[in-house]
């Protein structure tokens, strides 16, 4: 089977990580064109909210010691990064060592260090468009759920430690009640 570079993330799939999974939303939340480190990857987010929460990516952690850099080509949003507490070599999915919420706009660059889960949120009125250097592992890799990414820990926690919601016309953070602890939070929004 040949690698198909295009994928989209449906509302049905995103319900797994939404603050209000029962809320209606667009059929497609975001679109991905995966080319890997040589061609780079492009992601395009829809605008708006779902149950008050801004449109976001699903979020994932990298498998292994992989880092990633996003370049924001258009729009504005918030990047969420979180590193889990690790005990005896095992990530504790409900406890966060460090959480960061960083506003981004066209021209911004966001570095995702190894060990940090990450997702991006479109808080603007236009498309949010990014380019990133995440790898494609070959013909058998999935453009929708790539082999370098672990989505399961995010799914089990119904998202990250905080949701980005619209409050009085601006982004605000709401804690995800499934997380027991956030040791350090850098909230730059």
C-alpha positions as CSV (number, residue, x, y, z in Angstrom):
1,X,0.0,0.0,0.0
2,X,1.4,3.4,-1.0
3,X,1.6,6.2,1.6
4,X,-1.3,8.7,1.3
5,X,-0.2,12.1,2.4
6,X,-3.6,13.7,3.1
7,X,-5.7,13.1,6.2
8,X,-8.4,14.9,8.1
9,X,-9.5,14.7,11.7
10,X,-13.2,14.3,12.0
11,X,-15.6,15.6,14.7
12,X,-16.4,12.0,15.6
13,X,-12.7,11.2,16.3
14,X,-12.2,14.6,18.2
15,X,-15.1,13.8,20.6
16,X,-12.5,11.6,22.5
17,X,-10.6,14.7,23.6
18,X,-13.2,17.4,23.8
19,X,-14.2,19.2,27.0
20,X,-17.8,18.7,25.9
21,X,-17.9,15.6,23.6
22,X,-21.7,15.9,23.3
23,X,-21.4,19.4,21.6
24,X,-21.9,19.7,17.9
25,X,-19.0,20.8,15.7
26,X,-17.7,21.0,12.2
27,X,-17.5,17.7,10.3
28,X,-13.7,18.2,10.0
29,X,-11.7,20.0,12.7
30,X,-8.4,20.1,10.8
31,X,-6.6,18.9,7.7
32,X,-3.1,17.3,7.4
33,X,-0.7,17.0,4.5
34,X,2.2,14.9,5.6
35,X,5.5,15.0,3.8
36,X,7.9,14.4,6.6
37,X,11.2,16.2,7.3
38,X,12.1,16.6,3.6
39,X,8.8,18.1,2.3
40,X,7.6,19.1,5.8
41,X,4.0,18.7,7.0
42,X,1.2,21.2,6.7
43,X,-1.8,21.4,9.1
44,X,-4.8,23.6,8.6
45,X,-7.3,24.2,11.4
46,X,-11.0,25.2,11.0
47,X,-12.2,28.3,13.0
48,X,-14.7,28.4,15.8
49,X,-15.5,26.5,19.0
50,X,-17.1,23.3,20.0
51,X,-19.1,23.7,23.2
52,X,-17.1,26.8,23.9
53,X,-13.7,25.1,23.3
54,X,-11.6,26.4,20.4
55,X,-10.8,24.0,17.5
56,X,-7.6,22.1,18.3
57,X,-5.5,19.2,17.2
58,X,-6.0,15.8,19.0
59,X,-2.6,16.1,20.8
60,X,0.1,13.4,21.2
61,X,3.4,12.5,22.8
62,X,6.3,11.3,20.6
63,X,7.5,7.8,20.8
64,X,11.3,7.7,21.6
65,X,13.6,10.8,21.8
66,X,12.0,12.8,19.0
67,X,11.6,16.5,18.9
68,X,9.6,18.7,16.5
69,X,9.4,22.3,15.4
70,X,6.3,24.0,14.2
71,X,6.3,27.2,12.1
72,X,3.1,29.2,12.1
73,X,2.4,30.3,8.5
74,X,-1.0,32.0,9.0
75,X,-3.5,32.7,11.7
76,X,-3.2,32.8,15.5
77,X,-3.6,30.3,18.3
78,X,-2.2,28.7,21.4
79,X,0.4,25.9,21.6
80,X,0.0,23.6,24.6
81,X,2.9,21.5,25.8
82,X,3.0,19.2,28.7
83,X,5.5,16.8,30.2
84,X,4.2,14.0,32.4
85,X,5.6,13.0,35.8
86,X,7.7,9.9,35.4
87,X,8.0,7.4,38.2
88,X,10.2,4.3,37.9
89,X,10.5,4.9,34.1
90,X,6.7,5.0,33.7
91,X,4.8,8.2,32.6
92,X,1.9,9.0,35.0
93,X,-0.8,10.1,32.6
94,X,-2.8,12.0,35.2
95,X,0.1,14.0,36.7
96,X,1.9,16.7,34.8
97,X,5.5,17.8,35.7
98,X,5.4,20.9,33.5
99,X,2.6,22.6,31.4
100,X,3.0,25.5,29.0
101,X,0.4,27.5,27.1
102,X,2.0,29.8,24.6
103,X,0.3,32.3,22.2
104,X,1.4,32.0,18.6
105,X,0.8,33.9,15.4
106,X,2.1,34.0,11.8
107,X,5.9,34.1,12.0
108,X,6.1,32.2,15.3
109,X,8.2,29.1,15.7
110,X,7.4,26.6,18.5
111,X,9.9,23.9,19.6
112,X,8.5,20.7,21.0
113,X,11.3,19.1,23.1
114,X,11.5,15.3,23.4
115,X,9.1,14.0,26.1
116,X,6.6,16.8,25.8
117,X,3.1,16.1,24.6
118,X,1.8,18.9,22.4
119,X,-1.3,20.2,20.5
120,X,-2.2,23.5,18.9
121,X,-5.5,25.5,19.1
122,X,-6.9,27.9,16.6
123,X,-8.1,31.0,18.6
124,X,-8.4,33.3,15.6
125,X,-11.1,34.2,13.0
126,X,-9.1,32.8,10.1
127,X,-7.4,29.5,9.3
128,X,-4.5,28.5,11.5
129,X,-1.8,27.1,9.2
130,X,1.5,25.5,10.4
131,X,4.4,23.7,8.8
132,X,6.3,21.1,10.9
133,X,9.2,18.7,10.6
134,X,7.7,15.6,12.1
135,X,8.9,12.5,10.3
136,X,7.1,10.1,8.0
137,X,8.4,6.6,8.5
138,X,7.6,5.2,5.0
139,X,4.9,3.7,3.0
140,X,3.2,1.9,5.9
141,X,3.0,5.0,8.1
142,X,-0.4,6.6,8.6
143,X,-0.9,10.2,7.7
144,X,-3.9,10.3,10.1
145,X,-2.3,8.5,13.1
146,X,1.5,8.5,12.4
147,X,3.7,5.8,13.9
148,X,5.9,8.3,15.8
149,X,3.0,9.5,17.9
150,X,1.3,8.1,21.0
151,X,-2.3,9.3,21.1
152,X,-3.6,6.8,23.7
153,X,-2.4,8.7,26.8
154,X,-4.2,11.8,25.5
155,X,-7.4,9.9,24.7
156,X,-7.5,8.3,28.2
157,X,-7.3,11.7,29.8
158,X,-9.9,13.3,27.4
159,X,-7.3,15.9,26.3
160,X,-4.5,17.8,28.0
161,X,-4.4,19.3,31.5
162,X,-6.2,22.4,30.3
163,X,-8.7,23.2,27.7
164,X,-8.6,26.5,25.7
165,X,-12.0,28.1,25.7
166,X,-13.5,31.3,24.5
167,X,-14.4,33.6,27.4
168,X,-15.5,37.2,26.8
169,X,-14.1,37.0,23.3
170,X,-10.6,35.9,24.3
171,X,-8.9,32.6,25.0
172,X,-8.9,31.3,28.6
173,X,-7.8,28.1,30.2
174,X,-10.1,25.6,32.0
175,X,-8.5,22.8,34.0
176,X,-9.3,19.2,32.9
177,X,-10.6,17.6,36.1
178,X,-9.2,14.2,35.2
179,X,-5.7,15.3,36.0
180,X,-4.7,14.9,39.7
181,X,-1.7,17.3,39.6
182,X,0.1,20.0,37.6
183,X,3.4,20.7,39.3
184,X,4.5,23.7,37.2
185,X,2.4,25.8,34.8
186,X,3.6,28.5,32.5
187,X,0.4,30.2,31.2
188,X,1.4,32.7,28.6
189,X,-2.1,33.6,27.4
